[in-house]
Amino acid sequence: MPQHFEWFNEISISALVVGEICETPSHWLSHETLSQWMSKHNVPGISGIDTRALTKKIRENGTILGRIIYDNDSNAIMKAMKFIDPNTRNLVAECSVTEPKIFNANGSPRICAIDCGLKLNQIKCFVSRGARVELVPWNYELNENQFDGLFISNGPGNPVVCEDVVNQIRRVLQNGKKPIFGICLGHQLLAT
C-alpha cells in the first residue's frame, strides 16, 4: 500500500473547489503544483471560493448540483447549464475496484470490505490491527465462508442505484451469522 497517498493510481474527483491554492508547494514529496497535477488528470478546479459559506449552504439546504464554467460565451454557458444529475448514475460502480485485492493475507480476523468508494486509510486501520482484508468490487458475489466480518465502505452517490450490493448485504443479513458494519454510504446501503 502506498504510505503517503490515499489511493493507488488515479484521482476520483470531478472537480475541486478551494478557498485558495498554493502555487509554491513545500511538501517534501511534491514534484509539481496542485494546479499542474489537476491539469495532468483533466480535473477542473476553482479557487477564491468561501468554502465555509458553501459548506453551510449545503448543510442547510442539502446537496446542490453545480458546475464550474470557464467561458464568456453565453450560448456555451446556457448549454453547460443543462445538468445530468449524477444521482442517476451509479457512481459507486465508477469508483469501485474491478477485481478483489487482498491485504495482510495471513492476518486475522478476515474482513471482507465492499468497495463503494473506500478510502485507503480504512484498510490501513484494519491491517494495523492485524486483520486480513479482502477488498471486493461493489457488485461482488459474497461467500460468507471466506470472511469473519463484512465491512461496507463509504462512497459517493445514491444507494438506490446500488441494487446488486444491497441484494448481497440482504442475503448476509438474513443468514445472521456474520457481523456487518459500515460507514456513511455503507450505513445507507444497510438500511435500504
C-alpha atoms as one frame of an Amber mdcrd trajectory, in Angstrom:
protein
   0.000   0.000   0.000   1.245   3.480  -0.702   2.346   5.016   2.576   1.709
   8.697   1.898  -1.192   8.690  -0.544  -4.880   7.959  -0.375  -5.196   5.609
  -3.350  -3.058   3.704  -5.808  -3.120   5.183  -9.278  -5.770   7.736 -10.066
  -7.796  10.684  -8.931 -11.513  10.119  -8.348 -12.974  13.622  -8.291 -14.897
  15.512 -10.958 -13.719  18.940  -9.799 -12.099  20.740  -6.866 -13.360  23.858
  -5.079 -10.933  25.583  -2.681 -10.592  28.846  -0.812  -7.042  29.383  -2.004
  -4.371  27.450  -3.826  -0.650  27.405  -3.154   1.494  27.862  -6.255   4.724
  27.164  -4.348   4.273  23.748  -2.719   6.520  22.821   0.175   5.661  19.154
   0.765   8.834  17.084   0.633   7.373  14.628  -1.912   5.811  17.173  -4.275
   7.157  17.432  -7.805   4.509  19.781  -9.169   1.832  22.187  -8.019  -1.728
  21.067  -7.344  -2.815  23.003 -10.447  -0.295  21.149 -12.611  -1.335  17.804
 -11.174  -5.037  18.540 -11.729  -4.346  19.693 -15.279  -2.473  16.461 -15.986
  -5.519  14.480 -14.790  -8.064  16.727 -16.596  -9.712  17.805 -13.345 -11.154
  21.336 -13.345 -10.850  23.479 -10.259 -11.757  26.853  -8.889 -10.212  28.909
  -6.086 -11.243  32.075  -4.275 -14.457  30.470  -3.015 -15.703  30.945   0.544
 -15.804  27.215   1.272 -17.194  27.731   4.782 -20.207  29.577   3.378 -20.616
  26.900   0.690 -20.477  24.123   3.307 -23.071  25.929   5.429 -25.383  26.342
   2.426 -25.116  22.637   1.572 -25.654  21.637   5.214 -28.793  23.799   5.449
 -30.261  23.045   2.009 -28.980  19.579   1.110 -26.991  18.514  -1.919 -26.709
  21.148  -4.620 -25.803  20.386  -8.211 -23.059  22.620  -9.525 -20.689  23.044
 -12.403 -17.504  25.017 -12.985 -17.798  27.019 -16.210 -14.948  28.968 -17.737
 -16.368  30.686 -20.784 -17.646  34.156 -21.632 -19.886  32.874 -24.452 -23.497
  32.995 -23.198 -24.533  30.182 -25.595 -21.829  27.910 -24.180 -22.894  28.835
 -20.654 -26.554  28.029 -21.355 -25.568  24.715 -22.946 -23.401  23.874 -19.933
 -26.258  24.720 -17.547 -28.158  21.600 -18.680 -27.290  19.167 -15.927 -27.176
  15.432 -15.956 -27.993  14.604 -12.363 -25.105  12.480 -11.032 -27.555  10.816
  -8.637 -28.990   8.921 -11.610 -25.570   7.364 -12.349 -24.059   4.509 -10.394
 -21.112   6.474  -9.015 -20.164   3.513  -6.824 -19.551   1.366  -9.915 -17.402
   4.144 -11.362 -15.026   4.285  -8.387 -15.005   0.699  -7.087 -12.166  -1.741
  -7.701 -12.894  -4.194 -10.507 -11.033  -7.190  -9.056 -10.583  -8.382  -5.455
  -7.406  -7.278  -3.654  -6.024  -8.910  -0.503  -4.123  -7.034   2.207  -2.252
  -8.784   5.040  -3.047 -12.248   3.642  -2.163 -14.117   6.860  -3.999 -11.761
   9.205  -6.960 -12.440  11.427  -9.867 -11.803  11.602 -10.790 -11.986   7.922
 -12.648  -8.838   6.872 -14.442  -8.631   3.548 -14.580  -4.944   2.572 -17.063
  -3.974  -0.131 -15.546  -1.105  -2.106 -18.199   1.538  -2.651 -15.602   4.310
  -2.897 -13.438   3.305   0.041 -10.639   5.420   1.448  -7.346   3.563   1.647
  -6.883   4.597   5.276  -9.804   2.342   6.215  -7.815  -0.670   5.000  -4.720
   0.629   6.791  -6.702   0.791  10.062  -7.821  -2.847   9.741  -4.356  -4.083
   8.745  -2.660  -2.155  11.572  -4.819  -4.185  13.968  -3.742  -7.479  12.391
  -6.793  -8.122  10.206  -6.734  -9.738   6.793  -8.734  -7.575   4.389 -10.181
  -8.709   1.101 -11.324  -5.645  -0.814 -14.037  -6.663  -3.283 -15.930  -4.802
  -6.027 -19.287  -3.275  -5.170 -21.171  -5.984  -7.121 -19.080  -8.979  -5.997
 -20.922 -12.173  -5.065 -20.154 -12.678  -1.385 -19.211 -16.067   0.066 -19.712
 -15.996   3.842 -17.305 -18.920   4.322 -14.451 -16.652   3.224 -14.759 -13.908
   5.858 -15.359 -13.366   9.562 -16.917  -9.913   9.229 -18.330  -7.700   6.477
 -17.441  -4.019   6.102 -19.373  -1.774   3.695 -17.369   1.315   2.845 -18.315
   4.892   2.279 -18.621   6.290  -1.219 -20.483   8.664  -3.499 -23.944   8.649
  -4.928 -27.406   7.355  -4.336 -27.909   3.946  -2.676 -30.994   3.365  -4.839
 -28.796   2.631  -7.885 -26.693   0.058  -5.973 -29.184  -2.807  -6.138 -26.519
  -5.517  -6.606 -24.707  -4.694  -3.368 -27.989  -4.252  -1.479 -29.050  -7.777
  -2.517 -25.710  -9.220  -1.345 -25.947  -7.394   2.002 -29.558  -8.511   2.441
 -28.534 -12.162   1.941 -25.767 -11.905   4.566 -28.155 -10.140   6.976 -30.817
 -12.823   6.532 -28.317 -15.572   7.328 -27.458 -13.675  10.523 -24.123 -15.432
  11.058 -21.615 -12.639  10.385 -21.120  -9.208  11.940 -21.706  -6.391   9.480
 -20.614  -2.801   9.833 -20.492   0.180   7.533 -19.666   3.834   7.315 -21.547
   6.676   5.583 -22.917   5.194   2.328 -22.358   1.753   3.861 -24.942   2.620
   6.552 -27.384   3.782   3.893 -26.920   0.536   1.962 -27.524  -1.473   5.156
 -30.767   0.437   5.712 -32.018   0.039   2.123
